[in-house]
């Protein structure tokens, strides 16, 4: 029996791309939050022995003030490699690195130029909202997985190339369809769209709620209302993850219309979720502008 299994494995090795089942190494990939998770399920698609799990709930949004839970610690202890978006989006990353020294950590922001924060504020970490940055992050992820699991490096490369091709096609179409609105000014309620607007030649005239859950002061509201009235801005953009109380207040005072742009920090367990979210954002912007 043992000899038969050995012969079968030897025969399988002779076929390119095939791996004997007994030699497959089970790898637990753990992602920090939703954007990294969607990238990982694309890059790791159909790779034998690889399981992708998300650390935080897919409904949780950005991790600005997130604290590790007991359930998270269990996931981390079982993980072989942890995928972080980086650029400060995971404030707990240093703690994780100290507590789980045997776990490999891949940071997807490596090599990407960040938009500096104003004053003492940290750099803007919402890299993936730009499709160009998302492509760079996917490639970083593909390289990290190929290094960690060289037996399947060709599969990671094929998956990375396939997904980045989809992203590149969408980016090209969005650039073309948003070109007529070059220089258009918009008001947002979270600093998630700085990379996005830079990519598509739009301008953020004001960010009202700079951190989720922090309501703008009466002075900030008044200044934004005055700006919108003077500039003729007709569109305000809230996000589906956060209340639009301030946006509705400003809209009532100025006559501007509130639309929803999605920074892709929550969504379904679907490999094409990011693509679909950006498609919807494109439709919203064309309608609004």
C-alpha positions in Angstrom: 0.0 0.0 0.0 2.7 2.5 1.1 4.8 1.5 -2.0 1.8 2.2 -4.3 1.2 5.7 -2.8 4.9 6.4 -3.3 4.7 5.3 -7.0 1.6 7.5 -7.6 3.3 10.5 -6.0 6.4 9.9 -8.2 4.3 9.8 -11.3 2.4 13.0 -10.3 5.7 14.9 -9.8 6.5 14.2 -13.5 3.5 16.3 -14.6 4.1 20.1 -14.5 1.9 22.0 -12.0 0.8 18.8 -10.2 1.6 18.2 -6.5 1.1 15.0 -4.6 -1.6 15.4 -2.0 0.7 14.2 0.8 3.1 17.1 0.0 0.6 19.9 0.1 1.3 22.2 3.0 -1.8 23.7 4.6 -1.4 27.5 4.9 -3.7 29.7 6.9 -3.7 33.2 5.5 -5.3 35.8 7.7 -6.2 39.3 6.4 -6.6 42.4 8.6 -9.8 43.7 7.1 -12.1 43.7 4.1 -9.9 45.3 1.3 -7.0 43.0 2.1 -9.4 40.0 2.3 -10.8 40.6 -1.2 -7.3 40.9 -2.6 -6.2 37.7 -0.9 -9.1 35.6 -2.1 -8.2 36.6 -5.6 -4.5 36.0 -5.3 -4.9 32.7 -3.4 -7.7 31.4 -5.6 -7.6 27.6 -6.1 -4.1 27.3 -4.6 -4.0 23.9 -2.9 -3.9 23.8 0.8 -4.4 27.6 1.2 -7.3 29.0 3.4 -8.0 32.7 3.6 -9.8 34.1 6.6 -10.5 37.7 7.6 -9.6 38.9 11.1 -12.3 41.5 11.5 -16.0 41.5 10.5 -16.6 42.3 6.8 -19.2 44.9 8.1 -16.7 46.6 10.4 -15.2 49.3 8.2 -11.9 51.0 8.7 -9.7 49.9 11.7 -8.9 53.4 13.0 -9.6 52.6 16.7 -9.9 48.8 16.5 -8.7 46.7 19.4 -7.8 43.0 19.2 -10.5 40.7 20.7 -10.2 37.3 22.3 -11.7 35.7 19.1 -9.1 37.6 17.0 -6.3 36.2 19.2 -7.5 32.7 18.4 -7.4 33.5 14.6 -3.9 35.0 14.9 -2.6 32.0 16.8 -3.7 29.7 13.9 -2.4 31.9 11.1 0.8 31.3 9.2 0.8 34.6 7.4 -0.9 37.9 8.2 -1.8 40.3 5.4 -2.0 43.9 6.5 -3.0 46.9 4.2 -0.3 48.9 6.0 0.2 52.7 6.0 -1.1 52.9 9.5 -4.5 51.2 8.9 -3.8 48.5 11.5 -2.9 50.4 14.7 -2.4 47.1 16.5 0.2 45.7 14.0 3.2 46.1 16.3 1.4 44.4 19.2 0.5 41.5 16.9 4.1 41.2 15.7 5.4 41.0 19.2 2.8 38.5 20.4 3.1 36.2 17.4 6.8 36.3 16.4 6.6 33.0 14.3 3.8 34.4 12.1 4.9 36.1 8.9 3.5 39.6 8.3 3.1 41.0 4.8 2.5 44.7 4.5 0.8 45.7 1.2 1.6 49.4 1.4 5.3 48.8 0.7 6.7 51.0 -2.1 3.5 53.1 -2.4 3.8 56.9 -2.0 1.5 58.1 0.8 -0.4 61.4 1.0 1.0 63.2 4.0 -1.3 64.2 6.8 -1.8 67.8 7.8 0.1 69.0 10.8 0.6 66.2 13.3 -1.9 63.9 11.6 -0.5 60.6 10.2 -0.4 59.9 6.5 -3.6 58.9 4.7 -3.8 55.1 4.8 -6.8 54.6 2.4 -4.5 53.4 -0.4 -6.8 50.8 -2.0 -9.5 53.4 -2.9 -7.2 54.3 -5.8 -7.3 51.5 -8.3 -3.7 52.2 -9.2 -2.7 51.7 -5.5 -4.9 48.6 -5.3 -3.0 47.1 -8.2 0.3 47.8 -6.5 -1.1 46.2 -3.3 -2.3 43.1 -5.1 1.2 42.7 -6.7 2.8 43.1 -3.3 0.5 40.4 -2.0 1.3 38.1 -4.9 5.0 38.5 -4.3 4.6 37.9 -0.6 2.6 34.7 -1.1 5.1 33.4 -3.8 8.0 34.0 -1.3 6.1 32.4 1.6 4.9 29.4 -0.5 7.3 29.0 -3.4 5.9 25.6 -4.3 2.8 27.5 -5.8 4.5 30.6 -7.0 3.3 30.1 -10.5 -0.3 29.9 -9.4 0.0 33.1 -7.3 1.5 34.8 -10.4 -1.3 33.7 -12.7 -3.9 34.8 -10.2 -2.2 38.1 -9.5 -2.0 38.8 -13.3 -5.6 37.9 -13.9 -6.9 40.1 -11.1 -4.7 43.1 -11.9 -5.8 42.9 -15.5 -9.4 43.3 -14.4 -8.4 46.2 -12.2 -6.5 47.8 -15.0 -9.4 47.5 -17.4 -11.8 49.1 -14.9 -9.3 51.9 -14.2 -9.0 52.7 -17.9 -12.7 52.9 -18.3 -13.2 55.0 -15.3 -10.5 57.5 -16.4 -12.2 57.7 -19.8 -15.7 58.2 -18.4 -14.7 60.6 -15.7 -12.5 62.7 -18.0 -15.3 65.2 -18.8 -15.5 66.1 -15.1 -11.8 66.9 -14.6 -11.3 69.4 -11.8 -14.8 69.0 -10.4 -15.1 69.9 -6.7 -16.7 67.6 -4.2 -17.3 67.5 -0.5 -16.8 64.2 1.4 -17.4 63.2 5.0 -14.3 61.0 5.6 -10.8 61.2 4.3 -11.1 57.9 2.4 -11.2 59.4 -1.1 -8.0 61.5 -1.3 -6.2 58.9 -3.5 -9.3 58.2 -5.5 -9.9 61.9 -6.4 -6.2 62.4 -7.2 -6.3 59.4 -9.6 -9.3 60.7 -11.5 -8.5 64.4 -11.5 -11.3 65.5 -9.1 -10.8 67.9 -6.2 -11.9 67.5 -2.6 -13.1 71.0 -1.6 -13.8 70.0 2.0 -13.8 67.0 4.3 -16.4 67.6 7.0 -16.1 64.6 9.4 -12.4 63.7 9.3 -12.7 60.7 11.5 -15.7 58.2 11.5 -18.0 58.9 14.4 -16.6 62.5 15.0 -19.3 65.0 14.4 -18.2 68.3 12.9 -18.4 71.4 15.1 -20.9 74.1 14.4 -18.1 76.3 13.1 -17.0 73.5 10.7 -20.5 73.1 9.5 -21.0 76.8 8.9 -17.7 77.1 7.0 -18.6 74.2 4.8 -22.1 75.6 4.1 -20.5 78.9 3.2 -18.0 77.2 0.9 -20.6 75.3 -0.9 -22.8 78.4 -1.4 -19.9 80.4 -2.8 -18.4 77.7 -5.0 -21.7 76.4 -6.4 -20.9 72.8 -5.4 -24.0 70.7 -6.0 -22.9 67.3 -4.7 -22.1 66.0 -1.3 -20.8 62.4 -0.8 -21.4 60.4 2.3 -20.4 56.8 2.8 -22.6 53.7 3.4 -20.6 52.7 6.5 -21.3 55.9 8.5 -24.3 58.1 9.3 -25.1 61.0 6.9 -26.4 63.4 9.6 -24.0 66.2 8.8 -24.4 65.7 5.1 -28.1 66.0 5.3 -27.8 69.1 7.4 -25.5 70.8 4.9 -27.7 69.7 2.0 -30.8 71.2 3.6 -28.9 74.5 4.0 -27.4 74.7 0.6 -29.7 72.8 -1.8 -26.8 70.4 -2.6 -27.7 66.7 -3.2 -26.3 63.9 -1.0 -24.9 60.9 -2.9 -23.1 57.8 -1.5 -19.6 56.8 -2.5 -18.3 53.5 -1.1 -14.6 53.2 -0.1 -14.8 49.4 -0.2 -14.2 48.8 3.5 -17.3 46.5 3.9 -19.1 44.2 1.5 -20.0 40.7 0.5 -17.7 37.6 0.4 -17.3 37.9 -3.4 -13.9 38.0 -5.3 -15.4 40.7 -7.6 -16.8 42.8 -4.8 -14.2 45.6 -5.2 -14.8 45.8 -8.9 -18.5 46.0 -8.4 -18.2 48.7 -5.7 -16.0 50.8 -8.0 -18.4 50.3 -10.9 -21.2 51.7 -8.7 -19.0 54.6 -7.6 -18.5 55.4 -11.3 -22.2 55.5 -11.9 -22.8 57.6 -8.9 -20.2 60.2 -9.9 -21.4 60.4 -13.4 -25.0 61.0 -12.2 -23.8 63.5 -9.5 -21.4 65.5 -11.6 
